[in-house]
Each structure stands twice: as structure tokens, then as C-alpha cells.
């Protein structure tokens, strides 16, 4: 899966009220509500950030039950900032 396809999935995750972060060696997914921000999960990236992003997207679908339909994503992507 290309970075563009992965970032399209991240945009969809964020459109459902979640935040998707890549910080140092971790991917974090948080859920925003009116009252608080809850950590949904966190994954260590190791040396392969692309694989960690992919695994995070799969885990997000499994935990939330939201199907992102990765095959049919056609929205524009946003830049990925990795620190």
C-alpha cells in the first residue's frame, strides 16, 4: 500500500472525530469528544513507520467497527509530518 493510500485512510479516520499521530517511534490514535480526549490505542513504529501506520489503520477498523474501505479511497491526501 502506498503512502498516499495510507494517508487517505488517515483522513477518513480523522473525519470520524479521531486524531492520528506519528510521534517519534509511536503511532497514537485518540478520540475527541466534547468533554475529553481518550487514547484509543498506541503502537510502536520501530524502524518501519509505513508498516506501523498500516497496522494502526487495521487495528482502528477492528476496534471501532468503522470500515474505511481502503480499496476505494479517492479523497486527496494531506502531508505526513514525522518527527
C-alpha positions as a Markdown table, in Angstrom:
| # | Residue | x | y | z |
|---|---|---|---|---|
| 1 | Unk | 0.0 | 0.0 | 0.0 |
| 2 | Unk | 1.4 | 3.4 | -0.9 |
| 3 | Unk | 1.8 | 6.4 | 1.5 |
| 4 | Unk | -0.9 | 8.2 | -0.5 |
| 5 | Unk | -3.4 | 5.4 | 0.2 |
| 6 | Unk | -2.4 | 5.2 | 3.9 |
| 7 | Unk | -2.8 | 9.0 | 4.2 |
| 8 | Unk | -6.3 | 8.8 | 2.6 |
| 9 | Unk | -7.3 | 6.3 | 5.3 |
| 10 | Unk | -5.9 | 8.7 | 8.0 |
| 11 | Unk | -8.0 | 11.5 | 6.6 |
| 12 | Unk | -11.1 | 9.2 | 6.9 |
| 13 | Unk | -10.1 | 8.3 | 10.5 |
| 14 | Unk | -9.9 | 12.0 | 11.3 |
| 15 | Unk | -13.3 | 12.7 | 9.6 |
| 16 | Unk | -14.8 | 10.4 | 12.3 |
| 17 | Unk | -13.6 | 12.6 | 15.1 |
| 18 | Unk | -10.3 | 10.8 | 15.8 |
| 19 | Unk | -6.8 | 12.1 | 15.9 |
| 20 | Unk | -4.0 | 10.1 | 14.3 |
| 21 | Unk | -0.4 | 11.0 | 15.3 |
| 22 | Unk | 3.0 | 9.7 | 14.4 |
| 23 | Unk | 5.4 | 10.9 | 17.2 |
| 24 | Unk | 9.0 | 9.7 | 17.3 |
| 25 | Unk | 8.6 | 5.9 | 17.4 |
| 26 | Unk | 4.9 | 5.7 | 18.1 |
| 27 | Unk | 1.5 | 5.9 | 16.3 |
| 28 | Unk | -1.3 | 7.2 | 18.5 |
| 29 | Unk | -5.0 | 7.3 | 17.8 |
| 30 | Unk | -7.2 | 9.4 | 20.1 |
| 31 | Unk | -10.9 | 10.1 | 20.1 |
| 32 | Unk | -12.2 | 13.7 | 20.6 |
| 33 | Unk | -15.4 | 14.2 | 22.4 |
| 34 | Unk | -17.0 | 17.4 | 23.8 |
| 35 | Unk | -15.6 | 16.6 | 27.2 |
| 36 | Unk | -12.3 | 14.9 | 26.8 |
| 37 | Unk | -9.8 | 13.2 | 24.6 |
| 38 | Unk | -9.4 | 9.4 | 25.1 |
| 39 | Unk | -6.4 | 7.4 | 23.9 |
| 40 | Unk | -7.9 | 4.6 | 21.7 |
| 41 | Unk | -4.6 | 2.8 | 21.2 |
| 42 | Unk | -0.8 | 3.3 | 20.7 |
| 43 | Unk | 1.6 | 1.2 | 18.5 |
| 44 | Unk | 5.4 | 1.4 | 18.4 |
| 45 | Unk | 6.7 | 2.0 | 14.9 |
| 46 | Unk | 10.1 | 0.5 | 15.2 |
| 47 | Unk | 12.1 | 1.2 | 12.0 |
| 48 | Unk | 9.2 | 0.8 | 9.6 |
| 49 | Unk | 6.8 | 3.7 | 10.0 |
| 50 | Unk | 4.8 | 2.8 | 6.9 |
| 51 | Unk | 4.0 | -0.7 | 8.2 |
| 52 | Unk | 3.1 | 0.7 | 11.6 |
| 53 | Unk | 0.6 | 3.2 | 10.0 |
| 54 | Unk | -0.9 | 0.3 | 8.0 |
| 55 | Unk | -1.2 | -1.9 | 11.2 |
| 56 | Unk | -2.8 | 1.1 | 13.0 |
| 57 | Unk | -5.4 | 1.5 | 10.3 |
| 58 | Unk | -6.3 | -2.2 | 10.5 |
| 59 | Unk | -6.4 | -2.0 | 14.3 |
| 60 | Unk | -8.6 | 1.1 | 14.1 |
| 61 | Unk | -11.1 | -0.7 | 11.9 |
| 62 | Unk | -11.1 | -3.7 | 14.3 |
| 63 | Unk | -11.6 | -1.7 | 17.5 |
| 64 | Unk | -14.2 | 0.8 | 16.2 |
| 65 | Unk | -16.0 | -1.3 | 13.6 |
| 66 | Unk | -15.7 | 1.5 | 11.1 |
| 67 | Unk | -14.8 | 0.2 | 7.7 |
| 68 | Unk | -12.5 | 2.6 | 5.8 |
| 69 | Unk | -12.8 | 0.7 | 2.5 |
| 70 | Unk | -9.1 | 1.2 | 1.8 |
| 71 | Unk | -9.5 | -0.1 | -1.8 |
| 72 | Unk | -12.0 | 2.7 | -2.8 |
| 73 | Unk | -10.5 | 5.7 | -1.2 |
| 74 | Unk | -10.2 | 8.7 | -3.6 |
| 75 | Unk | -10.0 | 11.7 | -1.3 |
| 76 | Unk | -7.0 | 14.0 | -1.6 |
| 77 | Unk | -4.3 | 13.4 | 1.0 |
| 78 | Unk | -2.6 | 15.7 | 3.4 |
| 79 | Unk | 1.2 | 15.8 | 4.0 |
| 80 | Unk | 2.6 | 13.5 | 6.6 |
| 81 | Unk | 4.8 | 15.0 | 9.3 |
| 82 | Unk | 7.1 | 12.6 | 11.0 |
| 83 | Unk | 9.2 | 13.8 | 13.9 |
